[in-house]
Amino acid sequence: MIIKPGTGKRVINGREFADYFHSETQNMVANLPFLILQNADQWDVEVSANGGGISGQMGAVRLGIARALVENDEAAKSPLRKEGLLTRDPRAVERKKFGRKKARKRFQFSKR
């Protein structure tokens, strides 16, 4: 992720945010840190995202932008923290257990 002073240009994987995120809601959520700090037209953002699907990438972009803004200006930490934008989603894929097909899937039970 590259965030630099500019005119408000937003690019993800070579495409504009509005084109990449299919709905207006997803685009708004990705730009939420700028909306809270009211400085959307002061920064250019260039993001490279892969894996996890559009919704997961949207959350990752939001977190990355929020962290970059805090790194640039420490005063931005309090309002972003209050809105929960600096909190990472802790969920992860559960590992496969031995003796099973997947993490939780069991073999079919047969009574007889």
C-alpha positions in Angstrom: 0.0 0.0 0.0 1.3 3.4 -0.9 -0.3 6.5 0.6 1.0 9.9 -0.4 -0.2 13.5 -0.4 -2.2 14.3 -3.5 -5.6 14.9 -5.0 -7.7 12.0 -3.7 -6.9 9.4 -6.4 -7.7 5.8 -5.2 -6.4 2.8 -7.1 -6.6 -0.9 -6.1 -4.9 -3.5 -8.3 -4.7 -1.0 -11.2 -8.4 -0.1 -11.1 -10.3 2.7 -9.4 -11.9 1.9 -6.1 -15.4 2.6 -7.6 -14.8 0.0 -10.3 -13.1 -2.6 -8.1 -15.6 -2.6 -5.2 -19.0 -3.5 -6.8 -21.3 -1.6 -4.5 -21.3 1.9 -3.2 -21.4 0.5 0.4 -18.1 -1.4 -0.1 -16.5 1.7 -1.6 -17.7 3.8 1.3 -16.4 1.3 3.9 -13.0 1.2 2.2 -12.8 5.0 2.4 -14.2 5.3 5.9 -10.9 6.4 7.6 -10.9 9.4 5.2 -14.5 10.2 5.9 -13.9 10.2 9.7 -10.9 12.5 9.4 -12.5 14.6 6.6 -9.3 14.6 4.6 -10.2 12.5 1.6 -9.0 14.9 -1.1 -5.6 15.3 0.5 -4.2 11.7 -0.1 -3.6 9.4 -3.0 -3.8 5.7 -2.3 -2.4 2.9 -4.4 -3.2 -0.6 -3.1 -2.2 -4.1 -4.1 -4.6 -6.7 -2.6 -5.0 -10.4 -3.2 -6.8 -13.3 -1.6 -9.8 -13.5 0.7 -12.4 -12.1 -1.8 -13.7 -8.6 -2.3 -15.2 -8.2 1.2 -12.0 -9.3 2.9 -9.9 -7.1 0.7 -12.2 -4.2 1.6 -11.6 -4.7 5.3 -7.9 -5.0 4.7 -7.7 -1.8 2.7 -9.7 0.0 5.4 -7.3 -1.2 8.1 -4.2 -0.4 6.0 -5.4 3.2 5.2 -6.2 3.8 8.9 -2.8 2.5 10.0 -1.0 4.7 7.4 -2.9 7.8 8.4 -2.0 7.2 12.1 1.6 6.7 11.1 1.5 10.0 9.3 -0.4 11.9 12.1 -0.6 10.6 15.6 -3.6 12.8 16.4 -5.7 10.7 14.0 -5.3 7.7 16.3 -8.0 8.6 18.8 -11.0 9.2 16.3 -10.0 6.1 14.3 -9.7 3.9 17.4 -13.1 5.2 18.6 -14.7 4.0 15.4 -12.9 0.6 15.6 -10.9 1.1 12.4 -7.5 0.1 14.0 -8.7 -3.3 15.2 -7.7 -6.3 13.1 -10.2 -9.1 12.5 -8.7 -12.0 14.5 -10.5 -14.8 12.8 -8.4 -17.3 10.8 -8.8 -20.7 9.1 -8.8 -23.6 11.6 -6.2 -26.2 10.9 -6.9 -29.7 9.7 -6.8 -32.3 12.4 -5.3 -35.7 11.8 -7.7 -38.6 11.3 -10.4 -36.3 9.8 -11.1 -35.1 6.2 -11.1 -31.4 7.2 -10.8 -29.3 10.4 -14.2 -30.4 11.8 -15.7 -32.8 9.2 -16.1 -36.4 10.5 -16.4 -39.6 8.6 -20.0 -40.8 8.0 -21.4 -42.7 11.0 -22.9 -46.1 10.3 -24.9 -47.8 12.9 -24.7 -51.2 11.3 
